[in-house]
């Protein structure tokens, strides 16, 4: 992607960036948000799904891939928001990831669309799934236990997307579990607005290269600290 095209993409991403509401007890913040502009139906570059839309209604889709080093259950976390834009720049609809699936990101009355362009989404404490309404997280069977009893149970997550670029083993999984257990907490179900920093957005291609570097450095630190 050329410098000019990349700059335009990042400016567009900032205009429509989702407003994330984090639990007041959330121990982590996202590292970076990789953005892609899709101007035709096709596969997501970073999520296992096809993005399909009617070009008469939708001109493009902005994909936000929000990367966190930490999920309270495992190291590595990548969550997604998709904002569908009409031909006049209006938001047609929004979708947001939820534990490998996705939901509509806008309420039926669109009351969680700030200034007509930014979806306002609650973020599950520690797990970072998105929801248009916070009550959704209270319905999860393990929602209250995820940040305490279940902390670290996933060790190091190595998704297919990054297989071969970083790896784990039994020792690293145990080290990751112990590390994450130091962050244990109970959700408050009270929320605060997260403010995206100036360097939050990057083209997805750049973030895809950054993630393995970060993960390998993090895993190396875990090993070194255990010696």
N, C-alpha and C positions, 0 to 999 in steps of 0.2 A: 504494500500500500504506500503510495507516494505521501510525502510530508503534508501537502495541501489537502489531499483526500482524508488523511488520518486526522488532521486538525478539525476538518469539517465534521467528521464522524464524532469526535469527542465533544465538540460543541453541541451537536444535536443530542447526544446522549445526556449531557448535563441538563438540557431543557426539559426532557421527559423523564429524568431519573426518578425511580420510585422513592417515596419518602418511607424510610424504614423506622418503625417504632420498636425499640428494644426494651425487653423487661428491665426494670431497674436493678435487678440482681444479675443481669447478664455479665459474665466474666470476660467475654471476648469481643473483639471488633473485627470487621472484615479487613483483609489486607489490600485487596484490589478488586476492581470490577472490569472484566473483559467484555467489550461490546462488539457486536456485529450488526450490520445493516443488511437485511435480506429484502431484495426487491422483486423476488419471485418465489413461488412455493418451492420447498425443497427441504432437505435434512438440516436439522440444527447441527452446527459444528461442534457443540459441546454437551449436548443432552440427547439421550436416545429417543428421538421423536421426529416426525415429519411436521413441518410447519406448512399448513395449507390455507390459502385464503383466496377470495374472489378478487381479481385485480380491478374489477369495476367498483368495488367498495373500498379496498385497501391498497394503498400505494407501496407500503413497505412495513417491515417489522424490525423493531430494535430489540435485539436479544442482549440482556444483561446477565452475565455469568459472574456471580458474586462469590469470590474465593475467601475462605477463612482457613488459617493453619489449623484451627482447633474447632472441633465439635466436642461437647462434653463427653460423648461416647467414644470418640476416636480422633486420631490425627487425620487431617485433610477433610475439607468440606467444600462443596461447590453447589450453590443454589442459583435459581434462575427466575427472571421475570421477562416476559415478552409483552411489549407495547406495540399494538397494531395501529398504524397511522392511516388516516384517510387522505384524499388528494388535496385537501385544504389544510393539512397539518393537524386536523382534529384527531383525538384519541377515539378509535372505533371500539376497541376492547383491550383487555389486558388478561394475561394468564400468569400464574405464579406457581413455582414448584412446591411440592409437598411430599417429602420422603419417596422420591423416585417417580411420583405421579405429578399431576398439576391440577389446579382449580382455576375457576374464573377469579380474576383479581379485583374486579369491580363489583360492588353491591348492585342489586337491581335498580336502585334509584341513583346510582353513580355518586352518592354522597361522599365517597372516599376518593374522589378525583380532585386534587387540590389545584386551584387556578385553571381547571379544565384541561390539565395536561399531565399532572404527576399523580400516579396511583399511590395511595397511602396504605401501607401494608404492615400488619403486626408480624413480628418475628418470634417464633417459638423459642423460649428461653433455652439456651445451650445447644439446641438442635438446629435452629435457623430455618426451619420450614416456614413458608409464608401463609398468611391468612388474611382475608379481607375483614374478618371480625375476630376479636380475641377469644370469644367464647369457644371457638373451634378447638383451641388447645386444651381446654378443660375437659373435653370429651374423650381425649386419648387415654386408654387404659393405663399406660405407663408414664403419662405426662408429668406427674408429681415425683416419680421415682427416677426419671431420666438423669436429673442433675445430682442425685445422691447415691442411692443403692446401685444404680446401673452405670455410674461414671466410669469411663475407661474400658468398658467391657468389649469394645470393638478393636482395641489396640491401634494398629495402623491400617487405615483403609487405602488399598491400592486399586483404583478403578481401572477398567479395561482401557480407558482413554489414555492412561499413563503407564500401562504395564510395560516394563522394560526400561523405564526411565528412573524409577526408584522402586525399592523392594523392601519387604519386611521378613522377619523370622520370629521364632517363638520368643527369643530374648528381647527383641525390639518391641514386640507386642506387650510383653510384661512391663518393660520400661515405660512405654507410652501409657499403659493403664495406671501405673503408679503416679506418673507425672500429672495426668488428668485428674486423678483423685484429689490432688492438692487444690483443685478449683471447685470442689463440690459445693452445691448450693441448692436452695429451694426457690422456685420462682415466686415472685411477689404478685404477679398479674397486674402490676402497675407499669406503665410504659413511658419511655422518654424518647424524644426524637433524636435520631442519629444524623449528624451533619457530615455529609461527604467531604473529605479533605480535597485540596486542590489537585492532588496527584492521584485521586481515586480511580479515574477511568483510563483505560488503555485498550488498544485494539486486542481482540481475543487472541490473535496470533502472538502478540507479545506476552500476554499472560500465560499462554500455553507453554512458552519457553521458560517463563519465570517460575512456575509452580514446581517443576522437578528440582530446580536449583534450591529453592526454599526448603523443599521436603528433604533433600539429601543433606543439607546443612543442619536442619533440625534433628534428623536421625543421628547424624554424626555427633552432635552436642549431647544427645541422650546417652549414647555409648560412652563418650568421654567423661561425662559427669558421673557415670556409674562405676568407673574404674578407681 
